[in-house]
Amino acid sequence: MKTKPLTFLLSLTFLFLFSGSVYGDDLQEGKDAFVFKPAYKLFLLLAEQGDADAQLNLGFMHATGRGVPQDHKEAVKWYRLAAEQGYAKAQYNLGVMHRDGKGVPQNHREAVKLFRLSAEQGDEYAQNDLGSMYFHGRVVPQDYKEAEKLFRLAAEQGNAKAQNDLGGMYDIGAGVPQDDKEAVKLFRLAAEQGLAAAQSILDTLSKKKGIWDKVK
């Protein structure tokens, strides 16, 4: 995979990219103008030289309309170039575009292929999404064991949704022995990261005295 050292401007870009704002859309629009638009020129220069990180970031900018007009086809173009270099994050993002039919005709089989390529490289989001497809039997045959394996791989990386999903498998005994204690442990890990669905499950379980007594 072809990448180049990132410049100070790129580092500054990411500092702003992942910082929060309490001032709403007006400040966000200003942030886009200050950060994303100048970054676009640098990303484009590097991407045209084959830099996979820059290609991924251009794809993100076009997919979300940050610093440039939203253009899903252009996003797919840049994600594909990075994915073809074996970049796991780009493979996952391109898979999402195929799954959702954004910038390309909807193609769940292509999404599965890309999720698998990304998951095999350890991408937690691809592992979780592919695990969900195996759990529900979407596009692939339903396979609880494969779902459990993929959820666990993502959960061990701290992915809150995977922790919640794996907790759900223990809660109902799907693909694993039913285990209230392990289920609650995983729901708590997910809830501690702010996943509302996990907290909602914990709130429900707390009202079931028999289960709560077992896991205290």
C-alpha positions as CSV (number, residue, x, y, z in Angstrom):
1,M,0.0,0.0,0.0
2,K,1.5,3.3,-1.1
3,T,1.5,6.0,1.5
4,K,3.7,9.1,2.2
5,P,4.7,10.9,5.4
6,L,1.9,13.3,6.5
7,T,2.8,16.9,6.7
8,F,2.2,19.3,9.6
9,L,-0.9,20.6,7.8
10,L,-2.3,17.1,7.6
11,S,-1.7,16.6,11.3
12,L,-3.4,19.9,12.0
13,T,-6.3,18.9,9.9
14,F,-7.0,15.7,11.9
15,L,-6.7,17.7,15.1
16,F,-9.7,19.8,14.0
17,L,-11.4,16.9,12.2
18,F,-12.0,14.9,15.4
19,S,-12.5,17.8,17.9
20,G,-16.1,18.5,19.1
21,S,-18.1,21.6,18.8
22,V,-20.8,23.1,21.0
23,Y,-21.8,25.9,18.6
24,G,-23.7,23.9,16.1
25,D,-23.9,24.2,12.3
26,D,-22.6,27.8,11.9
27,L,-19.3,26.9,13.6
28,Q,-19.1,23.6,11.8
29,E,-19.5,25.4,8.4
30,G,-16.6,27.7,9.4
31,K,-14.6,24.7,10.5
32,D,-15.2,23.0,7.1
33,A,-14.0,26.1,5.3
34,F,-10.9,26.5,7.5
35,V,-9.8,22.9,7.7
36,F,-11.3,20.7,5.0
37,K,-11.0,23.0,1.9
38,P,-7.2,23.6,2.3
39,A,-6.7,20.0,3.2
40,Y,-8.5,18.9,0.0
41,K,-5.7,20.4,-2.2
42,L,-3.0,18.5,-0.3
43,F,-5.0,15.3,-0.2
44,L,-5.7,15.6,-4.0
45,L,-2.0,16.1,-4.7
46,L,-1.0,13.0,-2.7
47,A,-3.9,10.9,-3.9
48,E,-3.1,11.5,-7.5
49,Q,0.4,10.1,-6.7
50,G,-1.2,7.0,-5.4
51,D,-1.2,7.7,-1.6
52,A,-3.8,5.4,-0.1
53,D,-4.4,7.6,3.1
54,A,-5.1,10.6,0.9
55,Q,-7.4,8.6,-1.3
56,L,-9.3,7.4,1.7
57,N,-9.7,10.9,3.0
58,L,-10.8,12.3,-0.3
59,G,-13.4,9.5,-0.4
60,F,-14.6,10.6,3.1
61,M,-14.8,14.2,2.1
62,H,-16.9,13.5,-1.0
63,A,-19.1,11.0,0.9
64,T,-19.9,13.4,3.6
65,G,-19.7,16.7,1.8
66,R,-17.0,18.1,4.1
67,G,-15.1,20.8,2.3
68,V,-16.5,19.8,-1.1
69,P,-20.0,19.2,-2.6
70,Q,-21.3,15.8,-1.6
71,D,-20.7,13.3,-4.4
72,H,-21.1,9.6,-3.7
73,K,-19.7,8.6,-7.1
74,E,-16.6,10.6,-6.5
75,A,-16.3,9.0,-3.1
76,V,-16.6,5.5,-4.5
77,K,-13.8,6.4,-7.0
78,W,-11.4,7.3,-4.3
79,Y,-12.4,4.6,-1.9
80,R,-11.9,2.1,-4.7
81,L,-8.4,3.3,-5.6
82,A,-7.3,2.9,-1.9
83,A,-9.1,-0.4,-1.6
84,E,-7.3,-1.8,-4.6
85,Q,-4.1,-1.1,-2.7
86,G,-5.4,-3.4,0.0
87,Y,-6.3,-0.6,2.5
88,A,-8.7,-2.2,5.0
89,K,-10.5,1.0,5.9
90,A,-11.1,1.8,2.3
91,Q,-12.3,-1.7,1.6
92,Y,-14.8,-1.3,4.5
93,N,-16.0,2.1,3.3
94,L,-16.4,0.9,-0.2
95,G,-18.4,-2.1,1.1
96,V,-20.7,0.3,2.9
97,M,-21.3,2.2,-0.3
98,H,-22.2,-1.0,-2.1
99,R,-24.4,-2.2,0.8
100,D,-26.3,1.1,0.9
101,G,-26.3,1.7,-2.9
102,K,-24.6,5.1,-2.7
103,G,-22.6,6.0,-5.7
104,V,-23.0,2.5,-7.1
105,P,-25.9,0.2,-7.7
106,Q,-26.8,-1.6,-4.5
107,N,-24.8,-4.9,-4.4
108,H,-24.9,-6.9,-1.1
109,R,-22.6,-9.6,-2.5
110,E,-19.9,-7.1,-3.4
111,A,-20.4,-5.6,0.1
112,V,-19.8,-9.0,1.7
113,K,-16.7,-9.5,-0.4
114,L,-15.2,-6.2,0.6
115,F,-16.2,-6.5,4.3
116,R,-14.5,-9.9,4.3
117,L,-11.3,-8.5,2.8
118,S,-11.3,-5.7,5.4
119,A,-12.2,-8.0,8.3
120,E,-9.4,-10.4,7.5
121,Q,-7.0,-7.5,8.0
122,G,-8.5,-6.8,11.4
123,D,-10.8,-3.9,10.7
124,E,-13.3,-3.9,13.7
125,Y,-16.1,-2.3,11.8
126,A,-15.9,-4.8,8.9
127,Q,-15.8,-7.6,11.5
128,N,-18.9,-6.4,13.2
129,D,-20.9,-5.7,10.1
130,L,-19.9,-9.1,8.6
131,G,-20.8,-10.7,11.9
132,S,-24.2,-9.1,11.8
133,M,-24.8,-10.5,8.3
134,Y,-23.9,-14.0,9.4
135,F,-26.1,-13.6,12.6
136,H,-29.2,-12.6,10.6
137,G,-28.4,-14.7,7.5
138,R,-28.3,-11.7,5.2
139,V,-26.7,-12.5,1.8
140,V,-24.6,-15.2,3.5
141,P,-26.0,-18.4,5.2
142,Q,-27.0,-17.9,8.8
143,D,-24.1,-19.0,10.9
144,Y,-24.1,-18.2,14.6
145,K,-20.6,-19.6,15.1
146,E,-19.1,-17.4,12.4
147,A,-21.1,-14.4,13.8
148,E,-19.7,-15.1,17.3
149,K,-16.1,-15.3,16.0
150,L,-16.4,-12.0,14.2
151,F,-18.2,-10.2,17.0
152,R,-15.6,-11.4,19.4
153,L,-12.7,-10.2,17.2
154,A,-14.3,-6.7,17.0
155,A,-15.3,-6.6,20.7
156,E,-11.8,-7.4,21.8
157,Q,-10.7,-4.3,19.9
158,G,-13.2,-2.3,22.0
159,N,-15.9,-2.0,19.4
160,A,-19.0,-1.1,21.5
161,K,-21.6,-2.4,19.0
162,A,-19.8,-5.7,18.7
163,Q,-19.6,-5.9,22.5
164,N,-23.4,-5.3,22.6
165,D,-24.0,-7.9,19.8
166,L,-21.9,-10.5,21.4
167,G,-23.6,-9.8,24.7
168,G,-26.9,-10.4,22.9
169,M,-25.7,-13.8,21.8
170,Y,-24.9,-14.8,25.4
171,D,-28.2,-13.4,26.5
172,I,-30.2,-15.7,24.3
173,G,-27.7,-18.6,23.9
174,A,-27.2,-18.2,20.2
175,G,-24.0,-19.9,19.0
176,V,-22.7,-19.8,22.6
177,P,-23.9,-21.3,25.9
178,Q,-26.5,-19.0,27.5
179,D,-24.7,-17.0,30.2
180,D,-26.3,-14.1,31.9
181,K,-23.1,-13.1,33.6
182,E,-21.1,-12.9,30.4
183,A,-24.0,-11.1,28.7
184,V,-24.2,-8.4,31.3
185,K,-20.4,-8.0,31.4
186,L,-20.4,-7.3,27.6
187,F,-23.5,-5.0,27.8
188,R,-21.7,-3.0,30.5
189,L,-18.6,-2.6,28.4
190,A,-20.7,-1.3,25.5
191,A,-22.7,1.0,27.8
192,E,-19.6,2.5,29.3
193,Q,-18.7,3.7,25.9
194,G,-22.0,5.4,25.6
195,L,-23.9,2.9,23.5
196,A,-27.6,3.7,24.3
197,A,-28.9,0.3,23.2
198,A,-26.6,-1.5,25.6
199,Q,-27.7,0.8,28.5
200,S,-31.3,0.2,27.6
201,I,-30.8,-3.6,27.8
202,L,-29.1,-3.2,31.2
203,D,-32.0,-1.1,32.4
204,T,-34.4,-3.9,31.4
205,L,-32.3,-6.6,32.9
206,S,-32.0,-4.7,36.2
207,K,-35.8,-5.1,36.6
208,K,-35.5,-8.9,36.4
209,K,-34.5,-9.7,39.9
210,G,-33.5,-13.3,39.2
211,I,-31.1,-12.4,36.5
212,W,-29.6,-9.4,38.3
213,D,-29.0,-11.4,41.5
214,K,-27.0,-13.9,39.4
215,V,-24.7,-11.4,37.9
216,K,-23.9,-9.1,40.8
